[in-house]
Amino acid sequence: MLTLYSYPSLFGVADNNGYGLKVYAFLKLAGVPFVHEHLFDASQAPRAQLPYATDDGERIGDSEAIIAHATRKYGVTLDAGLTPAQRDMALLVLRLLDDLYWVMSYSRWKDEAFWPLFAAALKREHPRLTDEDLVAAKEFNAKRYHFQGIGRYDPPEAYARGLKDLGVLANLVPAEGFVFRPAPTSLDAAIYGFIANIFFYDIPTPLKAFVDANANLVRHCRAIHAAVAL
């Protein structure tokens, strides 16, 4: 059986990281049986990144590789019938979500306006985490942000970038149904992974204010959330 290893839950979502949550949502929507294990330390994961999966002795790193593996092995048909143009659009949106990830993460670990609230929420839901654990993770992320580039932005500049990404999603997600058709595809699972980690995030960042103000994003998020509920 497939085992998914990802970050801990937070604010009622199964993983407080968009990549792990998109895989979780994909597996749930696809009806693939799996075990879900939560980790905070990613040092032993492939590429030292979460999520990863194991399946019959095989270790699969990277969210897209896990989804591709599950699709092949378990005959998942969520994306069956998508046109080449739709598949191209899905890839473009996945790359946009890669960009949004950095701003979301910045809002939690870098922005001093929200970091104390985030740290307190993690400790409240996961009491085994120590102040030393969180400070070490904060320092590690600060290095990542610096070398990626987002860490060199002041908060207004960082959020402006993320809000542009969210604006594209707000234009793409329909008022009813899902992105390409009435039933969700893997792209809907991916969008949920990131939007849920903004919408259900009980801290008033500029990203959350934008999602809250766009009824189509909220509806889409709630629909997937109900389908994959813990």
C-alpha positions as CSV (number, residue, x, y, z in Angstrom):
1,M,0.0,0.0,0.0
2,L,1.1,3.5,-0.7
3,T,2.2,5.6,2.3
4,L,2.3,9.4,2.0
5,Y,4.7,11.3,4.3
6,S,4.0,14.9,4.7
7,Y,4.0,17.8,7.1
8,P,1.6,18.0,10.0
9,S,-2.0,19.2,9.8
10,L,-3.0,22.7,10.8
11,F,-6.2,24.7,11.0
12,G,-8.3,21.6,10.0
13,V,-6.4,20.7,6.8
14,A,-4.5,17.5,6.4
15,D,-1.2,19.1,5.7
16,N,-0.1,22.7,6.4
17,N,2.0,22.6,3.2
18,G,0.4,23.1,-0.2
19,Y,2.4,20.3,-1.9
20,G,1.5,17.6,0.5
21,L,-2.1,18.7,0.7
22,K,-2.5,18.5,-3.1
23,V,-1.2,14.9,-3.1
24,Y,-3.5,14.0,-0.2
25,A,-6.5,15.6,-2.0
26,F,-5.5,13.8,-5.3
27,L,-5.3,10.4,-3.6
28,K,-8.6,11.0,-1.8
29,L,-10.4,12.2,-5.0
30,A,-8.9,9.3,-7.0
31,G,-10.0,6.7,-4.4
32,V,-6.4,5.4,-4.0
33,P,-6.0,3.6,-0.7
34,F,-3.1,5.0,1.3
35,V,-1.6,5.5,4.8
36,H,-0.8,9.1,5.8
37,E,2.1,9.7,8.1
38,H,3.1,13.2,9.3
39,L,6.6,14.4,9.7
40,F,8.1,17.7,10.8
41,D,11.7,16.9,10.0
42,A,12.3,16.4,6.2
43,S,16.0,15.6,6.5
44,Q,15.6,11.9,5.7
45,A,13.2,12.4,2.8
46,P,14.3,12.2,-0.8
47,R,16.0,15.5,-1.6
48,A,15.3,16.4,2.0
49,Q,11.9,17.6,0.9
50,L,8.3,16.7,1.8
51,P,6.0,15.2,0.6
52,Y,7.3,11.8,-0.4
53,A,5.8,8.4,-0.7
54,T,6.7,4.8,-0.4
55,D,4.9,2.0,-2.3
56,D,6.0,-1.6,-2.3
57,G,9.6,-0.7,-1.4
58,E,9.8,2.2,-3.8
59,R,10.5,5.7,-2.5
60,I,9.0,8.5,-4.6
61,G,9.9,12.1,-3.9
62,D,8.2,15.3,-5.3
63,S,4.5,15.8,-5.4
64,E,4.1,15.5,-9.1
65,A,6.1,12.3,-9.2
66,I,3.9,10.8,-6.6
67,I,0.8,11.8,-8.5
68,A,2.3,10.3,-11.8
69,H,3.2,7.1,-10.0
70,A,-0.3,6.7,-8.5
71,T,-1.9,7.5,-11.8
72,R,0.1,4.8,-13.6
73,K,0.0,2.1,-10.9
74,Y,-3.6,2.5,-9.7
75,G,-5.2,3.4,-13.0
76,V,-6.4,6.8,-11.9
77,T,-8.7,8.5,-14.4
78,L,-9.2,11.9,-12.9
79,D,-7.5,13.5,-15.9
80,A,-8.8,11.2,-18.5
81,G,-10.1,13.0,-21.6
82,L,-8.4,16.3,-20.9
83,T,-7.3,17.9,-24.2
84,P,-3.7,18.8,-24.9
85,A,-4.6,22.5,-24.4
86,Q,-6.1,21.7,-21.0
87,R,-3.0,19.7,-20.0
88,D,-0.8,22.6,-21.0
89,M,-2.9,25.0,-19.0
90,A,-2.7,22.7,-16.0
91,L,1.1,22.7,-16.2
92,L,1.2,26.5,-16.4
93,V,-1.1,26.7,-13.3
94,L,1.2,24.2,-11.4
95,R,4.1,26.5,-12.1
96,L,2.1,29.5,-10.8
97,L,1.4,27.5,-7.6
98,D,5.1,27.0,-7.3
99,D,5.5,30.8,-7.2
100,L,2.6,31.2,-4.8
101,Y,4.2,28.7,-2.5
102,W,7.1,31.0,-1.7
103,V,4.8,33.9,-0.7
104,M,2.6,31.7,1.4
105,S,5.7,30.3,3.2
106,Y,7.1,33.8,3.6
107,S,3.9,34.9,5.3
108,R,4.4,32.2,7.9
109,W,8.1,31.9,8.6
110,K,9.5,35.3,7.5
111,D,7.0,38.1,8.1
112,E,7.4,39.1,11.7
113,A,3.8,40.4,11.7
114,F,2.5,36.9,11.4
115,W,5.3,34.6,12.5
116,P,4.4,34.6,16.2
117,L,0.8,33.7,15.5
118,F,1.9,30.9,13.2
119,A,4.4,29.5,15.7
120,A,1.8,29.6,18.4
121,A,-0.7,27.7,16.2
122,L,1.8,25.0,15.5
123,K,2.7,24.6,19.2
124,R,-1.0,24.5,20.1
125,E,-1.8,21.8,17.6
126,H,1.5,19.9,18.0
127,P,2.7,20.3,21.6
128,R,5.7,18.2,21.0
129,L,7.3,20.9,18.9
130,T,9.7,23.0,21.0
131,D,10.7,26.6,20.6
132,E,14.1,25.3,19.5
133,D,12.5,23.2,16.7
134,L,10.6,26.2,15.4
135,V,13.5,28.7,15.6
136,A,15.7,26.2,13.8
137,A,13.1,25.8,11.0
138,K,12.6,29.6,10.8
139,E,16.4,30.1,10.3
140,F,16.5,27.3,7.8
141,N,13.7,28.8,5.8
142,A,15.3,32.3,6.0
143,K,18.2,30.9,4.0
144,R,16.0,29.2,1.5
145,Y,14.0,32.5,1.0
146,H,17.2,34.5,0.5
147,F,18.6,32.2,-2.1
148,Q,15.3,31.8,-3.9
149,G,14.8,35.5,-3.9
150,I,11.6,36.1,-2.0
151,G,13.5,36.7,1.2
152,R,15.0,39.8,-0.3
153,Y,11.6,41.4,-0.7
154,D,9.9,43.6,1.9
155,P,6.5,42.3,2.9
156,P,4.4,44.6,0.7
157,E,6.5,43.6,-2.3
158,A,6.2,39.9,-1.5
159,Y,2.5,40.0,-1.0
160,A,2.0,41.9,-4.3
161,R,3.6,39.0,-6.1
162,G,1.4,36.4,-4.3
163,L,-1.7,38.5,-4.9
164,K,-1.0,38.5,-8.7
165,D,-0.9,34.7,-8.6
166,L,-4.2,34.6,-6.7
167,G,-5.7,37.0,-9.2
168,V,-5.0,34.5,-12.0
169,L,-6.6,31.7,-10.0
170,A,-9.6,33.9,-9.3
171,N,-10.0,34.4,-13.0
172,L,-9.6,30.7,-13.8
173,V,-11.7,29.0,-11.1
174,P,-15.4,29.0,-12.2
175,A,-18.4,30.0,-10.1
176,E,-19.7,26.5,-10.4
177,G,-18.1,23.1,-11.0
178,F,-14.4,22.8,-11.4
179,V,-11.7,24.2,-13.6
180,F,-12.1,22.0,-16.7
181,R,-15.4,20.2,-16.1
182,P,-18.1,19.4,-13.5
183,A,-15.9,16.8,-11.8
184,P,-12.5,17.7,-10.3
185,T,-9.2,16.8,-11.9
186,S,-5.7,16.7,-10.5
187,L,-5.5,20.5,-11.1
188,D,-8.4,21.1,-8.8
189,A,-6.6,19.0,-6.1
190,A,-3.5,21.1,-6.6
191,I,-5.3,24.4,-6.4
192,Y,-7.1,23.2,-3.2
193,G,-3.7,22.3,-1.7
194,F,-2.6,25.9,-1.8
195,I,-5.9,27.8,-1.4
196,A,-7.0,25.7,1.6
197,N,-3.7,26.6,3.3
198,I,-4.7,30.2,2.9
199,F,-8.5,30.1,3.4
200,F,-8.5,27.9,6.5
201,Y,-5.4,29.6,7.9
202,D,-6.7,31.4,10.9
203,I,-4.3,34.4,10.6
204,P,-5.3,37.5,8.6
205,T,-2.6,37.7,6.0
206,P,-3.1,39.7,2.8
207,L,-3.4,36.4,0.9
208,K,-6.2,35.3,3.1
209,A,-8.1,38.6,2.7
210,F,-7.9,38.1,-1.1
211,V,-9.2,34.6,-1.0
212,D,-12.0,35.5,1.5
213,A,-13.1,38.2,-0.9
214,N,-13.5,35.9,-3.9
215,A,-16.5,33.7,-3.6
216,N,-15.5,31.4,-6.4
217,L,-12.2,30.5,-4.7
218,V,-14.0,29.9,-1.4
219,R,-16.7,27.7,-3.0
220,H,-14.1,25.7,-4.9
221,C,-12.0,25.2,-1.8
222,R,-14.9,24.2,0.4
223,A,-16.2,21.7,-2.3
224,I,-12.8,19.9,-2.4
225,H,-12.4,20.1,1.3
226,A,-15.8,18.4,1.9
227,A,-14.8,15.6,-0.6
228,V,-11.5,14.9,1.1
229,A,-12.3,15.7,4.7
230,L,-10.2,14.2,7.5
